Amino acid sequence: MTTRQIVLDTETTGLEPREGHRIIEIGCVELVNRRLTGNDYHQYLQPDREIDEGALAVHGISNEFLADKPRMVDVVEAFIDYVRDAELIIHNAPFDVGFINHELALLGAEWGRLEDYCTITDSLVMARGLYPGQRNSLDALCKRLDVDNSSREYHGALLDARILADVYLAMTGGQSSLLLDEEEEQPDDETEQVAGRIERSGPLLVLRASDEERKAHAAMLEVIAGAAGGNVLWEAAAAEQDGA
């Protein structure tokens, strides 16, 4: 079964849509069966209002830069078509979803809510389950999971979406290749494969997992099962054993 996921981020004029703040950038990257496809969505938007100084310091996007950009009404149909029927992966989803739903409400009730078109997974909630009591910002997760974010001078929606895609894949078991159509590396035909016996000098040392390690392992299995839509081999094996 094909699984399509969209990793999404936005930049805004400020923190609160209830105070009239608007979206100024939407960035999305597409994953199909956990592989980046290169089918990205990226759009700057004219917000018809001034950008707060605090927000400008974070993303560096000015009103002058946005002056000739389209408005949400001009791009909403293409955006909805892009995310339709996908699972959206968003870090701190209530923030971005709240802004997108505010934009849809401004366009009219017929546009509904983002949740009407797709499902939403909050990667921040996922990270808190995996790393309780630790910092789980995108920067902190990059450091913990060895994801390169060195190009991130400013926050940007598309750049952050690409970084979040790497973080999400690392949190949920990794990825076998970068692009959907990328050829898998083949072993060199001239490389000789040699199998040999390893001799042991004594009995094997068995290290038992601690309660904390078992809980972390169970949490990771739940995350991977969720990302796979519940179609995982170990659950089928467990069910078979229970029925035996």
URQUI-V395110 format. One record per backbone hydrogen bond with DSSP energy under -1.0 kcal/mol. NH is the residue of the N-H (numbers start at 0). CO is the residue of the C=O. If there is no record, write none. Layout:
{{NH,CO} {NH,CO}}
This chain:
{{4,30} {5,86} {6,28} {7,88} {8,26} {10,24} {12,21} {18,15} {19,16} {20,15} {23,10} {24,10} {25,42} {26,8} {27,40} {28,6} {30,4} {31,34} {32,2} {36,29} {39,37} {40,27} {42,25} {44,23} {45,69} {51,12} {55,51} {56,52} {58,54} {59,55} {65,61} {68,65} {73,70} {74,71} {75,71} {78,74} {79,75} {80,76} {81,77} {82,78} {83,79} {84,116} {85,82} {86,3} {87,118} {88,5} {89,120} {94,91} {96,92} {97,93} {98,94} {99,95} {100,96} {101,97} {102,98} {103,99} {104,100} {105,101} {106,102} {110,107} {111,108} {115,112} {116,113} {117,113} {118,85} {120,87} {122,89} {125,121} {126,122} {127,123} {128,124} {129,125} {130,126} {133,130} {140,136} {141,137} {142,138} {143,139} {144,140} {146,141} {151,148} {152,150} {154,57} {159,155} {160,156} {161,157} {162,158} {163,159} {164,160} {165,161} {166,162} {167,163} {168,164} {169,165} {170,166} {171,167} {173,168} {179,35} {181,178} {190,187} {213,209} {214,210} {215,211} {216,212} {217,213} {218,214} {219,215} {220,216} {221,217} {222,218} {223,219} {224,220} {225,221} {226,222} {227,223} {228,225} {229,224} {230,227} {231,229} {235,231} {236,232} {237,233} {238,234} {239,235} {240,236} {241,237} {242,238}}
